[in-house]
Amino acid sequence: MQLKEKNIYDLLFGKLPEEKQHLANSRIVSSEMEKQWEQVPAGYEGSTKDKQESWQIIKEAIYPSLLTRKYQWMKWYGIAATILLCITIGITGYLGSRSNSSPLFYYSYTTGNHSRQVITLPDGSTAILGAQSSLIYPDRFAGGKRTVQLEGQGFFYVEKNKSSPFIVQTKNMSVTALGTAFEVFEDTHGLYSEVILLNGLVRIDYPCTVNQEEESFLLYPDQKIVISHNTGKAEIHPETAENYTSWREYDGLRFTNERLSTILPRLERWYGCKILHNNNSFLNERFSFKVRNESLDRILELVTQSSSVSFRKDEEEMIYQLTEREPDQQEQPRK
């Protein structure tokens, strides 16, 4: 029995459709995945004991015991700094075609809260993975394409190869480049996706929800495209990409005169929480600051001291609610 790559990916990240939910509790599937895990090549960075411990983490994340699978997975996902999974696939590639004569290996990097990971891809391109994000790619590219799967936030320095386009696939779009540097970002609520180009040229393809036809846009340096997943509307804005993507060179977050509307989704991903607001009136206020080890409470306290924003926190659910402070309201000391 050989499992299809997409089934494994969907199983790991909780995306199995209802008709395949039986895979989530199948011990046959578990046994098969463990066999494939044991076929990880000798180049795997770790001892046999490390592999056994890693498999135990994966198994506990997928197969529920006392906790539901969703929360058990998220508990592990948020604690882990960076986890590398290597899965052997013996059929035509999900991310690119490949001969069945030899096993196909996919590497999956997953980052947790407060983390960032630099990854060198098989063609020499570099991917920088933001917090609470995942990247899947094969051990080598074939079939005339270099395709990777991203969930979350990633910056890519792409090696030039005109005969082999570099493609970043997300749930809602694909970004194609020949040789360039760009960032892809998805908010944690699934409302929109962004692409911002530092240099080169990229094409963005996505299915329009209005007419059900695929739309395509070209993006040039210092431009940002924002695609709404609800309306299918795409907007392109000028943006200073060097400042906007500066996090790629900093072990944390760095904002330079950025709008609160840009800052909040990145804080959500960095801290693994929800930040809600009841109106858009203060989202255009701009801030400059860096984040590394500070708590989110401290960051938001500093924001409230220099703006019209106040916040309250739900300790149990890790949800922050932002509101606009009345002009005559005085900030009360926090306990």
N, C-alpha and C positions, 0 to 999 in steps of 0.2 A: 504493500500500500504506500503510495506517495501522495502527500498532501499538496494541494495547490497553494502557491505562494500567497495569493490574495486571501485565501481562507485563513492562513496562519497570521498574516498581517491583521486581518479583521478580528481574529480571535484575541490576539495580543492587545489590541487597542479598543476592544469592546464595540466593534462595528458590524458584528454578524447580523444579517437580516433574519427575520423571524423564522423563515423556513429552514435556516441552518443553525438555529440556536441549540439543537441537540449536540452539536460539536463541542459546545462549551462544557458539557458534563460527560463526554464520552471518554471512558478509560482507554479505549482502543486508540483514540486520537492522542491522548496523553502519552501512551506507550510509544506511538509512532514518532511523536515530536521528540521524546527523549532519545530514541534511536538516532534521529537526525542530529540532535544536539551532540551526541557522542561522536559524530563524524566530523566535528569541527577540525580543520587542519592543524598541523603542528605549529603553525605560525600564531595561533591564538596566544595572547599575552596572559598567561596565568598557568598555575599548576592544576593537576587533576582535582585536587581538593577545591580550588577556586571554581572549577567548572561544575563540580557537584553542588557547591553552595549557590552558584548562580542559577543552576537548574531548579533548585529548591525554591528560590525567590520567584522564578517565573511560574512554577507550578502553583505556588500559593496565590500568586496574583490572578491566575486564570481560573482555578477551580475553588469555589467557595467552600468554607467550612462554617465557622460561626458568623462571620461577616458576610455581607452580600459581595458578589464579585466586584461590583463597581467601586465600593468604598475600600475594599481590601486592596484593589489595584491602585487606587489613588493614594492610599496611605503609603504604600511602597514607593510610588512614583514621585511623591512630594519629598520624601526623605532622601532618596538616592541623588547623589551629585551628578554622576554620569554612569550609565550602564551600557555596555556593549553586548549585544546579542549577535550570535552568528548562527544562521539557520541554513541547513543544506536542502536544496531543492533539486529534484532530478527530472524536471520537465521544462518545457519552453518558458523562458523568463517572463515574469509579470512586468518587470521594468525594462525588458529588452530581450530580444530573441537570442537563443543560444543552443548549440547542439546538445542532444541528449547523451552524447558519448561520454561526457564527464559531468560530475556533480556541479551544480550551480550554488554558490554561496552568497547569501545576502547578509550584509552587516546592518544592524539597527542601533543607532545611538539615541539614547533618551536622556535628557537633562531634567533635573529637579528644580526646586526653588533656589534662587540666589546663585545660579550657576551658568556657565558659558563654556562651550567646548569647541576647540579648533580641530578640524578633521581634514586630512589629506586624502583626496579621492584617487581612484586608480589611474586617472589620466593626468594627475599632477595638479588638478584644480583644488582650491581650498574652500571648505565650507566652515562658517563660524555659526554655531548653533546657539540661539538664545535660550533663556530659561523656559522651563515647562514646554519643551519642544522635542520633536523626534525627527530623525532622518534615516531613511532606508536606501541602500545602494548596493549594487552587485560587486563581486570581487574584481570584475573587469567588465568594461563596456564592449558591446558587440552589436552587430546589426545596423551599423551606420548611425546610431544615436547614443547619446550619453544621458540617460534618464535617471533621476533620483526622485524620491517621494518625501515631501516635507509636510510636517504638521507643526504649526506654531510660527517661530521666527528664525530666519536664517539669512546670513550674508554670504555671497558667493563671489570668489575671484576665479574666473573661468579661463582655462588655458585655451588659446586659439586653435581651432581645427575646423576649417571651412567645410570639410567633408563629413563632419560628425557633429551636428547641433547638440548643444547642451540644454537639457529640458528639466525644469523643476515642476513637478506635478503636485498640486494640492487638491483638496476635496472639491474646490470650486473653480479652479483654473489651471492653466499651464503657462509657464514662462519659458521662451525659447531664446537662446543666445549662441553666438559663435565664439566670441571672446570678449569678455566684458566683466564689470563688477557691479553688483546690484544687491538689494535687500528685498526679501519677501516677508510680509508680516500679516498674521491673521489674529483678530481679536478673540479673546477667550469665549465670548458669547455667540460666536458664529454669525455676526452681523455684517462684517465687511472684510475685504482683503486689500492689502496695499503692495505696490511694487515701486521702489525708488531706484533710479539709475545713477550710479557714480560716473561710469564712463562706458563707451561702446554703444551698442544698440540692442534692444530686446523687443520681442513680440509677445503680447499677452493675448491668449485665446481663452474665452469663457463662454458658457451657454447663457444666452440672454433669457431671463425668466418672463419677459414680456411677449416676445414672438417665438420663443423656443428655437431660435436660430443661433448659431455660434457667431460671436462678435470677436473682432481682432483689432488691436491697437498697437502702434509702434511707439516706443518710449525712447526719448533722447536724454543725454546727460542733464542732470539737475531738473528732472521732471519726476513727478510722483503721480501714479494713478490710484484712485480709490474706487473699488467696486462694491456696491451694495448688494448683499445676497438676497435682500427682501424685494427690491425693485428691479434689480439687474442693471441699474444705472451706473455708468462709469464716468468719472470726472478726472481730468488731468490738470495738475497745478504745478507752477514753478516752485522749486524747493532747493535749498542749498544742501546737496546730498552729503557733502563732507561733514557738516555739522549733524545732520539728521541721522547719519549712520555711524557716528563716532563711538558708539558702544562697542563696535567690533574691535577696537584697539584698547579697550578699557575693561578691566575685570569687574564690571558692575554696570550701572546705567549712568549716562551723562546727557544732560539736556542743556542746550544753549538757546535761550530766548524762544523756547517752544511753547505752543499753546497747551492749555490744560487738556484739551480734547485729544491731543497727541500723547501727552504724558500719562494720563490715567490708564489706558489699555496696557501700556508697557509696565506700569506698576502692578497691575493685576497679574500679568504673566510672571513678573519677577518674584512677587510675594505669594503667588498661588491663592489669591482671594478674590472677592467680588467688591467692586467699588461702584455704587449706584448713585444717581443724582435725579432730582425731581424737576429740573429745568436746564435749559442750555445757556442761560444768561451769563454764566461766569466761565464758560468753556473756552472763550477767546482770550482770557487773561494769560499772560506769558510769564514764564519762569526760567531761571537758569540755576541748575544745581547738579550735584553728583550723588549717586547712591552706591554704597558698597555693603557695609555691615549694619547700617542704621535700621531701626525698626520702622515699619510703615506708620505707626502712631507718631513717631518723631517727625517723619517727613511731612505728614499731613498737618501737624502742629505748626511747622515752619511755614507751610503754605497758607494756613489760616491767619498767621500773623501779618502777612503782607498782601492780603486779598479780601474779597467780600465773602469768602467761603467759610463755612463751619462744617463740622462733621460729628457723627456719633457712630459708635461701634457696637455690633452684635457679637459678643465674645464667643458664644457657642457656635455660631454659623460662620464666623470670620467674614462678615459682611460689613462694609463701611457705607454709610449713607451721607452724601454731601448735600448741603442745602445752602441757599444764599442767605447770608446774615443781614438782618435789617440794619439800615444806616445808623440808627441810634442804639443798636445792641452792643453791649460791651462784652468782650471775651472774658468768660469766667475761668479762673484757674482750674486746671484739670486735676482730678484726684488720682 
